[in-house]
C-alpha cells in the first residue's frame, strides 16, 4: 500500500486536533495537571430554593466555586450546602453567604459577602451567617393582597 503525503498530513492533523481537544476538556473540567487546589465550606440555609449541585458560588460577581452538595440536616431541618471554592481565594471567617437571583428570569447563585475578620476560613469550616432564598411568588402575593403578616395596626 503506497503512502500518500496528503493522507499522512491530514491524519496527523486529526490526531493533533483530538489531543488538543482532550487537553482543553481536561483543563475546563478540572482534571488537568495545572488544576488549582480547592477547599470546602458548609453553609446552612433556611431555604435553599433555586440552587442545586453545580450552582455557581460568586464573590463580587465573579465565579469562585460551585455548590458540590446539598443535603437536609434532619436535626435542624435546614438545607446544608457544601461549597467548593478556589484555593487561591481566602475568605475572612465572618463572611456571609446568601442565595441571590440574577433577575426575574435568571437563575440563582450563592453570593459570598466577605467580612472584616483578621482570620480566614479553613477547609471544612461552617459559614455561620447565611440568608436563604426569597420566594418571588410569595412577595408578589403579599403585594397583590396587601397583606403584611408581621405588622401590627
C-alpha positions in Angstrom: 0.0 0.0 0.0 1.5 3.3 -1.1 1.6 6.2 1.4 0.2 9.5 0.1 1.8 12.5 1.8 -1.6 14.3 1.9 -3.2 11.5 3.8 -0.4 11.3 6.3 -0.6 15.1 6.9 -4.4 15.0 7.3 -4.2 12.1 9.7 -1.5 13.8 11.8 -3.7 16.9 11.9 -6.7 15.0 13.1 -4.6 13.3 15.8 -3.2 16.7 16.9 -6.7 18.2 17.0 -8.0 15.3 19.1 -5.2 15.6 21.6 -5.7 19.4 21.8 -9.4 18.8 22.5 -8.6 16.3 25.2 -6.2 18.7 26.9 -8.7 21.5 26.7 -11.5 19.4 28.1 -9.3 18.3 31.0 -8.5 21.8 31.9 -12.1 23.0 31.7 -13.4 20.2 33.9 -10.5 20.5 36.4 -8.8 17.2 35.5 -5.8 19.0 34.0 -2.3 18.8 35.6 -2.4 22.5 36.5 -5.8 22.4 38.2 -5.9 24.8 41.2 -6.4 23.4 44.7 -9.8 23.8 46.3 -11.2 23.9 49.8 -14.7 23.1 51.1 -17.1 25.1 53.3 -20.6 24.3 54.5 -23.5 26.8 54.6 -26.8 26.1 56.4 -29.8 27.8 54.8 -33.4 28.0 56.0 -34.5 27.7 52.4 -32.2 26.6 49.5 -34.9 27.0 46.9 -33.4 27.7 43.5 -29.9 26.2 44.0 -28.7 22.7 43.3 -25.4 20.8 42.8 -23.4 22.7 40.3 -24.8 26.2 41.1 -22.2 29.0 40.9 -20.7 30.5 44.1 -19.7 34.1 43.4 -17.8 36.8 45.1 -18.3 40.4 43.7 -19.9 38.9 40.7 -17.0 36.6 39.9 -17.4 32.8 40.0 -15.0 31.4 42.6 -16.6 28.0 43.2 -19.6 25.7 42.9 -22.2 24.0 45.1 -20.8 20.5 45.4 -23.6 19.0 47.5 -27.0 19.8 49.0 -28.5 17.9 51.9 -31.2 18.2 54.5 -30.0 18.3 58.1 -32.6 16.1 59.8 -31.8 17.6 63.2 -32.2 21.3 62.4 -34.4 20.9 59.3 -32.2 23.2 57.4 -30.6 22.8 54.0 -26.8 22.3 54.2 -24.9 23.3 51.0 -21.3 22.1 50.6 -19.4 24.8 48.7 -16.2 24.0 46.8 -14.1 27.2 46.5 -10.9 28.0 44.6 -7.9 27.6 46.9 -6.4 31.0 46.0 -9.4 32.9 47.3 -9.0 33.3 51.1 -12.2 34.4 52.8 -12.5 36.0 56.3 -14.2 33.7 58.8 -17.1 36.2 59.2 -18.1 36.0 55.5 -21.8 35.8 54.9 -23.5 33.5 52.3 -26.8 34.4 50.7 -28.8 32.9 47.8 -29.2 35.7 45.2 -31.1 35.9 41.9 -29.7 37.0 38.6 -33.0 38.7 37.8 -36.7 37.9 37.2 -36.0 35.2 34.6 -32.4 34.4 35.6 -31.2 31.6 37.8 -30.0 31.7 41.4 -26.4 31.6 42.7 -24.7 31.6 46.1 -23.2 35.1 46.8 -20.5 35.5 49.4 -20.0 38.8 51.1 -16.7 39.0 53.0 -16.5 40.5 56.4 -13.6 42.2 58.1 -12.1 39.5 60.3 -8.4 39.0 60.5 -8.8 35.2 60.4 -9.6 33.2 57.3 -11.8 30.1 56.8 -10.0 26.8 56.7 -11.1 23.6 54.9 -14.3 22.1 56.3 -15.5 25.1 58.4 -19.1 26.3 58.5 -20.3 29.7 57.3 -22.5 30.9 60.3 -24.1 34.0 58.7 -26.5 32.8 55.9 -29.6 34.1 54.2 -31.9 31.8 52.3 -33.7 32.4 49.0 -36.6 34.8 48.8 -39.6 33.4 47.0 -40.7 35.8 44.3 -44.2 34.3 44.3 -44.7 35.0 48.0 -43.5 38.6 47.6 -45.9 39.1 44.7 -48.8 37.6 46.6 -48.1 39.9 49.6 -48.0 42.9 47.2 -51.3 42.0 45.4 -53.3 41.1 48.5 -51.8 43.9 50.6 -51.1 41.6 53.5 -48.2 42.1 55.8 -48.3 39.2 58.3 -45.7 40.8 60.6 -47.2 44.3 61.0 -49.4 45.5 63.9 -52.1 48.0 63.2 
